[in-house]
Every structure is written in structure tokens, then in C-alpha cells.
Amino acid sequence: MAELSVFVRSFLRDPLRTASLVPSSRLLAERMVRPLAAAHARGRRPVVVELGPGTGVVTQALLTAGPEIRYLGLELDGAMIGHLHRRFGDLDVVQAPASELGAALAARELADADLVVSGLPWQAWAGRAGHDLVSSVAAALSPTGAFTQFTYGWTLWAPPARRQRADLEAGFGQVDRSSVVWRNVPPAVVYTATRPRREVPA
């Protein structure tokens, strides 16, 4: 209940940035973190970055799937960060936009990330911002890394969703879309992007 309360208050403060009245479901979160299994198989401690962790639904799925991961979260909402610290303790979450992903990794002397997961809303993908976001993520990933981003199923054919898909395909050699996760409000799909390109076409 505390989690829902924090989420609703955040939505009321800035509905465009929060984009939903309810947090993501556990099933959607589990779909988002599936590439973590491949990162573990590569034999090093995976570096995982979460963009917009919110109240921590995907964070919990990450820590459950890989308790030994090196976690870094980038979150703009100070109230959400406070909630994350109360829920998870000494979690490495910085109050910064997704565009500072590379700088945040460098500040921690981390060369790259094995997985970047994102629940960022449409606002983060508007206009040139989507291209710049993909460029930042692709540059921060290891060559074998993956990026996951969810989007609501009913928006798939809207212009912003088509632009999001185009941005992902410009920045990655392979982009896969999951089946619809119906047990989410609203139902959603997950994009998994791999084979990051160091130079993203404009």
C-alpha cells in the first residue's frame, strides 16, 4: 500500500513523467530482467543499470534474479529515491536523468553495463530525446549487453511508439518485441535490444 501511495503522489505531481497511476506488475518486471541470465553466463559480476526505477518493482525482480549484481539506478523523483532506500537499504541510486548514464558509470569506474532496463515514459522519448537516449544506452553497454524497455500494448501503433521502435532499430542490431503481458495495468510489451551500435545514425 505504501508503494501505491508513493506512486500515486508522484503521478499527481507530474503525470507526464510518471505516466501511470499504478506501478508495473511483477510479471512485467520478470519479463524485463530476462537478459540477466545471459549476463550471468558470461562469468563476471553483471553491471545492471535501471532507468527510472520508480517504486522498485523491477528493482526487486533484478535483485531476486541476480542478488550479486552491481546495481545502479538513475531516478529523477526524490520521493521515489527515498522510497527505494527505505525498501532496499543502501541501494546505489542517483538523482539524475537517463542522459547521464555514461557519466554515472564512469564516476564509479565501471567500464560498461551488461544490462540496462527502462520504464521511462513517453516524455523521455519525445522528439530528439529518444535518439539521444538510445545513443547514451548503446554507448554504455558492453558489446554483448542488452537493453529492455516496456511500452503499453494499446499504444503500439501510435506515432510515438513507432518512433520509439525506429530509435531502437537505429541504435541496435537486433530488436525483439515480447508477447503482450496481459497481467499488467494496462497490458504491456517489452522490447529487448541487443548488439548495440557505437555510432547511432541521426
Backbone as CSV, one residue per row, in Angstrom:
resi,resn,N_x,N_y,N_z,CA_x,CA_y,CA_z,C_x,C_y,C_z
1,MET,0.821,-1.207,0.000,0.000,0.000,0.000,0.856,1.259,0.000
2,ALA,1.978,1.236,0.766,2.882,2.384,0.780,3.439,2.642,-0.611
3,GLU,3.753,1.557,-1.321,4.290,1.679,-2.678,3.290,2.362,-3.597
4,LEU,2.022,1.954,-3.534,0.990,2.552,-4.378,0.801,4.019,-4.026
5,SER,0.837,4.336,-2.731,0.674,5.718,-2.291,1.776,6.610,-2.841
6,VAL,3.014,6.136,-2.777,4.144,6.901,-3.320,3.964,7.107,-4.816
7,PHE,3.540,6.076,-5.507,3.386,6.142,-6.965,2.290,7.129,-7.348
8,VAL,1.157,7.082,-6.658,0.045,7.981,-6.971,0.437,9.430,-6.709
9,ARG,1.119,9.685,-5.589,1.547,11.055,-5.296,2.502,11.569,-6.367
10,SER,3.389,10.706,-6.827,4.316,11.093,-7.889,3.557,11.406,-9.177
11,PHE,2.549,10.594,-9.494,1.735,10.830,-10.690,1.022,12.171,-10.598
12,LEU,0.470,12.485,-9.431,-0.265,13.735,-9.273,0.659,14.945,-9.374
13,ARG,1.907,14.798,-8.920,2.873,15.893,-9.031,3.285,16.132,-10.478
14,ASP,3.468,15.060,-11.232,3.964,15.185,-12.611,3.456,14.005,-13.438
15,PRO,2.202,14.083,-13.923,1.615,12.938,-14.638,2.346,12.573,-15.921
16,LEU,2.948,13.527,-16.615,3.663,13.201,-17.850,4.918,12.395,-17.569
17,ARG,5.572,12.691,-16.445,6.809,11.975,-16.145,6.522,10.595,-15.563
18,THR,5.489,10.472,-14.736,5.174,9.181,-14.121,4.381,8.291,-15.077
19,ALA,3.424,8.894,-15.797,2.736,8.257,-16.940,1.730,7.173,-16.577
20,SER,1.658,6.741,-15.334,0.697,5.707,-14.952,0.292,5.918,-13.498
21,LEU,-0.921,5.489,-13.178,-1.397,5.609,-11.799,-0.974,4.436,-10.937
22,VAL,-0.531,3.349,-11.550,-0.157,2.158,-10.781,1.212,1.659,-11.230
23,PRO,1.983,1.059,-10.315,3.291,0.514,-10.696,3.145,-0.677,-11.639
24,SER,4.243,-1.040,-12.275,4.258,-2.217,-13.148,4.013,-3.488,-12.342
25,SER,3.510,-4.519,-13.004,3.242,-5.784,-12.326,4.519,-6.608,-12.178
26,ARG,4.465,-7.581,-11.292,5.610,-8.476,-11.082,5.925,-9.253,-12.358
27,LEU,4.889,-9.679,-13.089,5.119,-10.453,-14.313,5.820,-9.618,-15.382
28,LEU,5.427,-8.351,-15.499,6.110,-7.477,-16.452,7.561,-7.272,-16.023
29,ALA,7.775,-7.089,-14.729,9.137,-6.905,-14.222,10.007,-8.118,-14.522
30,GLU,9.458,-9.305,-14.339,10.225,-10.526,-14.613,10.584,-10.634,-16.089
31,ARG,9.682,-10.189,-16.960,9.978,-10.201,-18.398,11.106,-9.207,-18.716
32,MET,11.112,-8.096,-18.020,12.131,-7.066,-18.257,13.538,-7.546,-17.927
33,VAL,13.666,-8.415,-16.941,15.008,-8.783,-16.454,15.514,-10.103,-17.035
34,ARG,14.810,-10.696,-17.973,15.231,-11.992,-18.532,16.655,-12.001,-19.087
35,PRO,17.125,-10.923,-19.735,18.501,-10.962,-20.264,19.575,-11.090,-19.186
36,LEU,19.200,-10.925,-17.925,20.187,-11.042,-16.854,20.791,-12.442,-16.805
37,ALA,20.022,-13.455,-17.191,20.537,-14.830,-17.179,21.734,-14.969,-18.107
38,ALA,21.665,-14.346,-19.281,22.791,-14.409,-20.219,23.992,-13.656,-19.678
39,ALA,23.752,-12.558,-18.976,24.855,-11.791,-18.390,25.589,-12.618,-17.345
40,HIS,24.850,-13.379,-16.546,25.469,-14.257,-15.549,26.340,-15.314,-16.218
41,ALA,25.891,-15.811,-17.364,26.604,-16.895,-18.043,27.966,-16.455,-18.567
42,ARG,28.183,-15.141,-18.658,29.464,-14.659,-19.180,30.568,-14.662,-18.125
43,GLY,30.233,-15.037,-16.909,31.256,-15.301,-15.909,31.819,-14.108,-15.172
44,ARG,31.137,-12.984,-15.186,31.582,-11.856,-14.371,30.385,-11.299,-13.616
45,ARG,30.661,-10.487,-12.623,29.574,-9.872,-11.868,28.851,-8.871,-12.774
46,PRO,27.593,-9.108,-13.093,26.905,-8.234,-14.041,26.693,-6.824,-13.490
47,VAL,26.916,-5.850,-14.346,26.603,-4.456,-14.038,25.242,-4.156,-14.659
48,VAL,24.292,-3.748,-13.820,22.930,-3.511,-14.284,22.527,-2.085,-13.940
49,VAL,22.014,-1.366,-14.920,21.544,0.000,-14.715,20.039,0.033,-14.947
50,GLU,19.336,0.661,-14.023,17.892,0.820,-14.168,17.577,2.297,-14.343
51,LEU,16.904,2.622,-15.429,16.494,3.989,-15.711,15.055,4.174,-15.253
52,GLY,14.849,5.051,-14.272,13.512,5.275,-13.748,12.993,4.121,-12.920
53,PRO,13.693,3.747,-11.833,13.253,2.593,-11.034,11.934,2.794,-10.306
54,GLY,11.490,4.042,-10.143,10.197,4.271,-9.505,10.128,3.703,-8.103
55,THR,9.111,2.874,-7.843,8.943,2.304,-6.504,9.686,0.991,-6.317
56,GLY,10.334,0.477,-7.369,11.211,-0.669,-7.184,10.666,-2.023,-7.583
57,VAL,9.617,-2.070,-8.399,9.074,-3.366,-8.820,10.099,-4.119,-9.671
58,VAL,10.668,-3.441,-10.664,11.689,-4.080,-11.499,12.980,-4.261,-10.705
59,THR,13.271,-3.320,-9.834,14.453,-3.440,-8.964,14.407,-4.739,-8.176
60,GLN,13.244,-5.043,-7.600,13.092,-6.275,-6.835,13.316,-7.492,-7.715
61,ALA,12.786,-7.458,-8.932,12.988,-8.583,-9.852,14.462,-8.753,-10.194
62,LEU,15.177,-7.644,-10.361,16.614,-7.712,-10.644,17.377,-8.328,-9.484
63,LEU,17.089,-7.875,-8.278,17.813,-8.364,-7.106,17.460,-9.813,-6.790
64,THR,16.247,-10.224,-7.143,15.856,-11.621,-6.948,16.554,-12.520,-7.964
65,ALA,16.604,-12.062,-9.221,17.218,-12.866,-10.281,18.737,-12.892,-10.170
66,GLY,19.312,-11.835,-9.615,20.771,-11.763,-9.511,21.195,-10.972,-8.289
67,PRO,21.128,-11.568,-7.104,21.435,-10.821,-5.876,22.854,-10.277,-5.818
68,GLU,23.764,-10.820,-6.633,25.154,-10.368,-6.597,25.459,-9.327,-7.674
69,ILE,24.462,-8.798,-8.360,24.703,-7.818,-9.415,25.269,-6.519,-8.842
70,ARG,25.945,-5.768,-9.698,26.352,-4.394,-9.366,25.262,-3.498,-9.909
71,TYR,24.418,-2.981,-9.013,23.228,-2.229,-9.407,23.484,-0.728,-9.360
72,LEU,22.942,-0.032,-10.351,22.950,1.430,-10.375,21.610,1.902,-10.916
73,GLY,20.958,2.786,-10.186,19.687,3.334,-10.637,19.785,4.830,-10.886
74,LEU,19.113,5.311,-11.927,19.008,6.738,-12.210,17.539,7.119,-12.140
75,GLU,17.205,8.001,-11.210,15.815,8.370,-10.950,15.739,9.881,-10.713
76,LEU,14.752,10.539,-11.314,14.605,11.983,-11.155,13.818,12.370,-9.909
77,ASP,12.888,11.536,-9.501,11.956,11.861,-8.419,12.582,11.571,-7.055
78,GLY,12.806,12.620,-6.273,13.418,12.453,-4.959,12.591,11.605,-4.015
79,ALA,11.255,11.712,-4.096,10.397,10.902,-3.230,10.533,9.421,-3.566
80,MET,10.658,9.110,-4.845,10.861,7.716,-5.256,12.192,7.188,-4.722
81,ILE,13.224,8.018,-4.782,14.530,7.595,-4.272,14.450,7.298,-2.783
82,GLY,13.757,8.152,-2.037,13.577,7.900,-0.610,12.870,6.585,-0.357
83,HIS,11.843,6.303,-1.158,11.119,5.038,-1.018,12.030,3.854,-1.321
84,LEU,12.845,3.969,-2.365,13.769,2.884,-2.722,14.751,2.603,-1.594
85,HIS,15.257,3.644,-0.963,16.203,3.441,0.136,15.521,2.803,1.346
86,ARG,14.281,3.191,1.603,13.557,2.561,2.714,13.276,1.091,2.411
87,ARG,13.011,0.789,1.163,12.654,-0.584,0.789,13.867,-1.495,0.671
88,PHE,14.951,-0.972,0.098,16.097,-1.832,-0.213,17.362,-1.507,0.580
89,GLY,17.328,-0.490,1.397,18.521,-0.142,2.165,19.509,0.664,1.338
90,ASP,20.771,0.322,1.434,21.850,1.103,0.822,21.984,0.778,-0.665
91,LEU,20.981,1.168,-1.425,20.960,0.908,-2.863,21.582,2.100,-3.586
92,ASP,22.384,1.832,-4.608,23.066,2.901,-5.340,22.105,3.513,-6.358
93,VAL,21.441,4.595,-5.942,20.514,5.307,-6.815,20.912,6.776,-6.825
94,VAL,21.092,7.327,-8.011,21.491,8.719,-8.147,20.335,9.514,-8.739
95,GLN,20.137,10.735,-8.242,19.079,11.592,-8.774,19.626,12.299,-10.012
96,ALA,19.325,11.732,-11.162,19.885,12.227,-12.416,19.051,11.722,-13.581
97,PRO,19.073,12.443,-14.708,18.357,11.975,-15.901,19.092,10.826,-16.569
98,ALA,18.385,10.112,-17.415,18.977,8.966,-18.117,20.147,9.378,-18.997
99,SER,20.149,10.625,-19.440,21.233,11.094,-20.306,22.587,11.087,-19.604
100,GLU,22.594,11.012,-18.270,23.842,10.999,-17.509,24.314,9.580,-17.189
101,LEU,23.763,8.613,-17.894,24.121,7.211,-17.679,25.624,6.984,-17.790
102,GLY,26.218,7.445,-18.867,27.651,7.236,-19.073,28.489,7.867,-17.981
103,ALA,28.134,9.086,-17.580,28.876,9.779,-16.531,28.747,9.058,-15.195
104,ALA,27.556,8.527,-14.910,27.346,7.808,-13.650,28.183,6.538,-13.598
105,LEU,28.286,5.831,-14.720,29.136,4.636,-14.769,30.603,5.015,-14.589
106,ALA,31.034,6.067,-15.286,32.436,6.487,-15.204,32.807,6.917,-13.789
107,ALA,31.876,7.587,-13.094,32.146,8.038,-11.733,32.377,6.870,-10.784
108,ARG,31.854,5.710,-11.139,32.026,4.505,-10.320,33.103,3.582,-10.888
109,GLU,33.833,4.087,-11.874,34.907,3.334,-12.531,34.399,2.019,-13.117
110,LEU,33.202,2.086,-13.689,32.604,0.941,-14.371,32.717,1.179,-15.871
111,ALA,33.340,0.257,-16.570,33.610,0.449,-17.999,32.336,0.437,-18.833
112,ASP,31.408,-0.451,-18.489,30.179,-0.565,-19.262,29.152,-1.341,-18.457
113,ALA,27.964,-1.494,-19.033,26.874,-2.217,-18.373,26.534,-3.468,-19.169
114,ASP,26.116,-4.507,-18.462,25.674,-5.741,-19.113,24.190,-5.693,-19.453
115,LEU,23.442,-4.927,-18.679,22.004,-4.815,-18.899,21.543,-3.432,-18.455
116,VAL,20.759,-2.785,-19.304,20.078,-1.544,-18.939,18.585,-1.804,-19.075
117,VAL,17.835,-1.560,-18.013,16.382,-1.737,-18.052,15.729,-0.373,-17.875
118,SER,14.622,-0.161,-18.565,14.000,1.158,-18.549,12.488,1.066,-18.487
119,GLY,11.935,1.851,-17.583,10.497,2.034,-17.530,10.148,3.484,-17.811
120,LEU,11.020,4.178,-18.547,10.816,5.599,-18.802,9.564,5.833,-19.642
121,PRO,8.815,6.897,-19.345,7.565,7.180,-20.065,7.817,7.825,-21.425
122,TRP,6.715,8.066,-22.153,6.806,8.672,-23.487,7.567,9.983,-23.467
123,GLN,7.427,10.757,-22.391,8.080,12.060,-22.309,9.583,11.945,-22.573
124,ALA,10.170,10.835,-22.125,11.615,10.634,-22.300,11.981,10.333,-23.744
125,TRP,10.981,9.983,-24.570,11.237,9.593,-25.962,10.774,10.650,-26.955
126,ALA,10.338,11.806,-26.461,9.769,12.822,-27.339,10.834,13.451,-28.237
127,GLY,10.518,13.559,-29.530,11.408,14.230,-30.464,12.813,13.655,-30.485
128,ARG,13.786,14.559,-30.418,15.196,14.173,-30.464,15.614,13.389,-29.226
129,ALA,14.848,13.512,-28.135,15.230,12.866,-26.873,15.351,11.354,-27.019
130,GLY,14.488,10.738,-27.821,14.543,9.286,-27.994,15.841,8.843,-28.642
131,HIS,16.246,9.563,-29.677,17.515,9.245,-30.348,18.679,9.390,-29.379
132,ASP,18.673,10.481,-28.608,19.770,10.723,-27.668,19.795,9.675,-26.560
133,LEU,18.603,9.247,-26.112,18.531,8.216,-25.079,19.123,6.905,-25.585
134,VAL,18.730,6.498,-26.782,19.264,5.261,-27.357,20.774,5.363,-27.546
135,SER,21.251,6.514,-27.994,22.692,6.705,-28.166,23.427,6.531,-26.847
136,SER,22.879,7.113,-25.765,23.508,7.007,-24.448,23.542,5.565,-23.964
137,VAL,22.432,4.854,-24.154,22.360,3.465,-23.699,23.298,2.583,-24.514
138,ALA,23.263,2.720,-25.832,24.112,1.887,-26.694,25.587,2.100,-26.378
139,ALA,25.970,3.346,-26.115,27.368,3.649,-25.804,27.786,3.082,-24.455
140,ALA,26.825,2.938,-23.539,27.141,2.472,-22.187,27.169,0.955,-22.064
141,LEU,26.593,0.246,-23.031,26.505,-1.212,-22.945,27.779,-1.896,-23.435
142,SER,28.045,-3.057,-22.863,29.101,-3.913,-23.402,28.637,-4.455,-24.756
143,PRO,29.539,-4.932,-25.604,29.132,-5.455,-26.916,28.102,-6.578,-26.831
144,THR,28.097,-7.316,-25.727,27.135,-8.411,-25.560,25.974,-8.014,-24.650
145,GLY,25.871,-6.725,-24.333,24.841,-6.260,-23.410,23.468,-6.166,-24.051
146,ALA,22.465,-5.886,-23.209,21.077,-5.791,-23.673,20.378,-4.612,-23.009
147,PHE,19.384,-4.100,-23.712,18.551,-3.003,-23.221,17.104,-3.450,-23.306
148,THR,16.366,-3.318,-22.198,14.942,-3.636,-22.229,14.134,-2.394,-21.867
149,GLN,13.030,-2.220,-22.575,12.135,-1.076,-22.384,10.711,-1.574,-22.581
150,PHE,9.819,-1.256,-21.632,8.435,-1.678,-21.844,7.616,-0.513,-22.390
151,THR,6.549,-0.860,-23.069,5.598,0.132,-23.542,4.211,-0.495,-23.505
152,TYR,3.197,0.319,-23.369,1.839,-0.205,-23.241,1.310,-0.683,-24.591
153,GLY,0.669,-1.858,-24.564,0.254,-2.509,-25.792,-0.681,-1.688,-26.652
154,TRP,-1.574,-0.936,-26.021,-2.563,-0.201,-26.810,-1.953,0.990,-27.551
155,THR,-0.693,1.330,-27.241,-0.055,2.467,-27.911,0.830,2.046,-29.082
156,LEU,0.916,0.749,-29.371,1.931,0.256,-30.304,1.860,0.887,-31.689
157,TRP,0.680,1.247,-32.127,0.555,1.782,-33.486,0.478,3.297,-33.495
158,ALA,0.617,3.922,-32.336,0.632,5.380,-32.265,1.984,5.908,-32.754
159,PRO,2.022,7.121,-33.294,3.290,7.679,-33.789,4.438,7.638,-32.775
160,PRO,4.211,7.954,-31.471,5.343,7.871,-30.535,5.912,6.459,-30.416
161,ALA,5.048,5.451,-30.470,5.523,4.065,-30.367,6.317,3.670,-31.603
162,ARG,5.864,4.109,-32.765,6.606,3.803,-33.989,7.965,4.506,-33.986
163,ARG,7.984,5.729,-33.455,9.253,6.450,-33.362,10.195,5.758,-32.377
164,GLN,9.633,5.266,-31.282,10.449,4.545,-30.304,11.079,3.307,-30.935
165,ARG,10.296,2.553,-31.676,10.820,1.355,-32.339,11.912,1.738,-33.339
166,ALA,11.694,2.816,-34.088,12.693,3.257,-35.065,13.987,3.678,-34.375
167,ASP,13.875,4.366,-33.250,15.070,4.772,-32.500,15.846,3.549,-32.026
168,LEU,15.129,2.551,-31.526,15.790,1.330,-31.061,16.491,0.616,-32.211
169,GLU,15.835,0.532,-33.358,16.434,-0.159,-34.502,17.633,0.603,-35.057
170,ALA,17.664,1.926,-34.853,18.822,2.707,-35.282,20.025,2.456,-34.374
171,GLY,19.744,2.180,-33.101,20.828,2.036,-32.134,21.286,0.618,-31.872
172,PHE,20.519,-0.369,-32.346,20.837,-1.759,-32.049,20.681,-2.631,-33.288
173,GLY,21.511,-3.652,-33.364,21.458,-4.564,-34.495,20.274,-5.502,-34.455
174,GLN,19.706,-5.727,-33.272,18.550,-6.624,-33.145,17.589,-6.064,-32.108
175,VAL,16.316,-6.010,-32.460,15.266,-5.540,-31.551,14.126,-6.545,-31.600
176,ASP,13.817,-7.150,-30.463,12.728,-8.124,-30.373,11.622,-7.574,-29.480
177,ARG,10.384,-7.900,-29.824,9.237,-7.479,-29.024,8.560,-8.698,-28.431
178,SER,8.269,-8.645,-27.153,7.638,-9.771,-26.469,6.162,-9.870,-26.830
179,SER,5.565,-10.978,-26.441,4.109,-11.065,-26.477,3.547,-10.118,-25.415
180,VAL,2.257,-9.857,-25.490,1.633,-8.922,-24.554,1.585,-9.527,-23.152
181,VAL,2.008,-8.751,-22.180,1.865,-9.143,-20.773,0.499,-8.628,-20.329
182,TRP,-0.486,-9.519,-20.353,-1.859,-9.104,-20.070,-2.064,-8.786,-18.601
183,ARG,-1.287,-9.426,-17.741,-1.464,-9.202,-16.299,-0.628,-8.005,-15.853
184,ASN,-0.894,-6.901,-16.508,-0.319,-5.607,-16.153,-1.395,-4.574,-16.441
185,VAL,-1.402,-3.475,-15.718,-2.410,-2.432,-15.917,-1.705,-1.145,-16.357
186,PRO,-1.906,-0.756,-17.656,-2.542,-1.528,-18.732,-1.588,-2.596,-19.272
187,PRO,-2.099,-3.531,-20.096,-1.231,-4.553,-20.691,-0.056,-3.912,-21.432
188,ALA,1.078,-4.602,-21.405,2.304,-4.016,-21.952,3.117,-5.056,-22.711
189,VAL,4.060,-4.567,-23.508,5.036,-5.428,-24.177,6.426,-4.943,-23.794
190,VAL,7.411,-5.811,-23.996,8.799,-5.473,-23.672,9.645,-5.568,-24.935
191,TYR,10.362,-4.510,-25.222,11.371,-4.538,-26.279,12.701,-4.964,-25.669
192,THR,13.379,-5.899,-26.314,14.732,-6.295,-25.918,15.659,-5.987,-27.080
193,ALA,16.593,-5.065,-26.850,17.510,-4.622,-27.895,18.920,-5.108,-27.578
194,THR,19.559,-5.736,-28.556,20.916,-6.260,-28.383,21.786,-5.833,-29.570
195,ARG,23.071,-6.171,-29.480,24.069,-5.775,-30.483,24.105,-4.257,-30.641
196,PRO,24.463,-3.552,-29.548,24.480,-2.082,-29.579,25.468,-1.526,-30.597
197,ARG,25.053,-0.450,-31.245,25.911,0.237,-32.210,26.589,1.418,-31.515
198,ARG,27.883,1.554,-31.699,28.602,2.663,-31.089,28.285,3.984,-31.781
199,GLU,27.976,3.923,-33.071,27.586,5.119,-33.814,26.123,4.962,-34.211
200,VAL,25.252,5.782,-33.612,23.822,5.689,-33.900,23.469,6.705,-34.974
201,PRO,22.935,6.255,-36.123,22.586,7.194,-37.196,21.598,8.243,-36.720
202,ALA,21.758,9.456,-37.193,20.861,10.551,-36.791,19.485,10.371,-37.418
